[in-house]
Amino acid sequence: MQQEQQANQTFNSRIPLPASVAALAAPVTSRVRESLEKLTPAQRLKVAPVRAALLAAGTQSVDLVVFSGPPYNGVAFGGYVLLDTTPPVCVWGTVSVKSVELDSGGITREGGCLESAGGH
């Protein structure tokens, strides 16, 4: 059973980025973090300002997901950054009153930037 559960979650694992692509993504990821950190505490709890900050920093509007509510104490997001690379580069994380949690990397094996909650 445990082996089946592990196999069922492999679709959430990420495709690794080559070092050259990760290097190209680093400045964009920094801009995204800086843009989110400029939000006021009140703005960090609202989807629209977080979405605007992400777009201003260089995330693509297509397939950008920004949402709030449980289990997050803030706003969660995931989307592609504006780079012409293969594989594509994703940024994802959460924004709360106290912090900005941001990661970047490759797409999931399922093909998105955010991990899926359920299994197949």
C-alpha positions as CSV (number, residue, x, y, z in Angstrom):
1,M,0.0,0.0,0.0
2,Q,2.8,2.5,0.9
3,Q,4.5,1.8,-2.3
4,E,1.3,2.5,-4.3
5,Q,0.9,5.8,-2.4
6,Q,4.5,6.8,-3.2
7,A,4.0,6.0,-6.8
8,N,0.8,7.9,-6.8
9,Q,2.6,11.1,-5.6
10,T,5.4,11.0,-8.2
11,F,3.3,13.3,-10.5
12,N,4.0,16.1,-7.9
13,S,7.8,15.7,-8.2
14,R,9.6,18.4,-10.2
15,I,11.6,18.1,-13.3
16,P,15.0,19.4,-12.4
17,L,16.3,22.6,-14.0
18,P,19.7,22.5,-15.7
19,A,22.2,24.8,-14.0
20,S,22.2,27.2,-17.0
21,V,18.4,27.6,-16.8
22,A,18.5,28.0,-13.0
23,A,21.1,30.8,-13.4
24,L,18.9,32.6,-15.9
25,A,16.0,32.3,-13.5
26,A,17.8,33.6,-10.4
27,P,17.4,37.4,-11.2
28,V,13.7,37.0,-12.1
29,T,13.2,35.0,-8.9
30,S,14.9,37.8,-6.9
31,R,12.6,40.4,-8.6
32,V,9.6,38.4,-7.7
33,R,10.7,38.2,-4.0
34,E,11.5,42.0,-3.9
35,S,8.1,42.8,-5.5
36,L,6.2,40.7,-3.0
37,E,8.2,42.1,0.0
38,K,7.2,45.6,-1.0
39,L,3.5,44.9,-0.3
40,T,2.0,46.3,2.9
41,P,0.9,43.8,5.5
42,A,-2.7,44.4,4.5
43,Q,-1.9,43.9,0.8
44,R,-0.2,40.6,1.6
45,L,-3.5,39.1,2.6
46,K,-5.3,40.0,-0.6
47,V,-5.2,38.1,-3.9
48,A,-5.3,41.2,-6.2
49,P,-2.3,43.0,-4.9
50,V,-0.2,39.8,-4.7
51,R,-1.2,39.0,-8.3
52,A,-0.3,42.5,-9.4
53,A,3.1,42.2,-7.7
54,L,3.8,38.9,-9.4
55,L,2.9,40.2,-12.8
56,A,5.0,43.4,-12.3
57,A,8.0,41.2,-11.4
58,G,7.9,39.1,-14.5
59,T,5.5,36.2,-14.0
60,Q,3.3,35.3,-17.0
61,S,-0.4,36.0,-16.6
62,V,-1.3,32.7,-18.4
63,D,-1.6,29.9,-15.9
64,L,-0.8,32.2,-12.9
65,V,-2.7,30.9,-9.9
66,V,-3.2,33.1,-6.9
67,F,-5.5,32.2,-4.0
68,S,-6.2,32.5,-0.3
69,G,-7.9,30.5,2.4
70,P,-7.2,27.3,4.3
71,P,-4.7,25.8,4.8
72,Y,-2.8,29.1,4.2
73,N,-2.6,32.1,6.5
74,G,-2.1,34.4,3.6
75,V,-2.0,34.2,-0.2
76,A,-0.5,31.3,-2.1
77,F,0.6,31.4,-5.7
78,G,2.3,29.6,-8.5
79,G,3.2,30.5,-12.1
80,Y,5.7,30.6,-14.9
81,V,8.4,33.3,-15.1
82,L,9.0,35.2,-18.4
83,L,12.0,33.2,-19.7
84,D,12.4,31.5,-23.0
85,T,13.8,28.3,-21.7
86,T,13.2,24.6,-21.8
87,P,12.1,23.3,-19.4
88,P,10.0,26.3,-18.2
89,V,10.7,27.9,-14.9
90,C,8.1,28.1,-12.1
91,V,7.8,30.3,-9.0
92,W,5.5,29.3,-6.2
93,G,5.0,30.1,-2.5
94,T,3.0,32.0,0.0
95,V,2.8,35.5,1.2
96,S,1.7,36.4,4.8
97,V,1.8,39.4,7.0
98,K,5.1,38.3,8.4
99,S,6.9,36.6,5.5
100,V,7.3,35.8,1.9
101,E,8.0,32.1,1.2
102,L,9.2,31.7,-2.4
103,D,10.7,28.8,-4.3
104,S,11.6,28.4,-8.0
105,G,12.3,25.4,-10.1
106,G,11.0,23.2,-12.8
107,I,7.5,22.1,-13.6
108,T,5.9,19.2,-11.8
109,R,5.8,15.8,-13.7
110,E,2.1,16.6,-14.1
111,G,3.0,19.7,-16.1
112,G,2.1,22.5,-13.8
113,C,3.8,24.9,-11.4
114,L,1.7,24.0,-8.3
115,E,1.6,20.6,-6.8
116,S,-1.7,18.8,-7.1
117,A,-3.6,18.1,-3.9
118,G,-5.0,14.8,-4.9
119,G,-3.7,11.6,-6.5
120,H,-4.4,9.9,-9.7
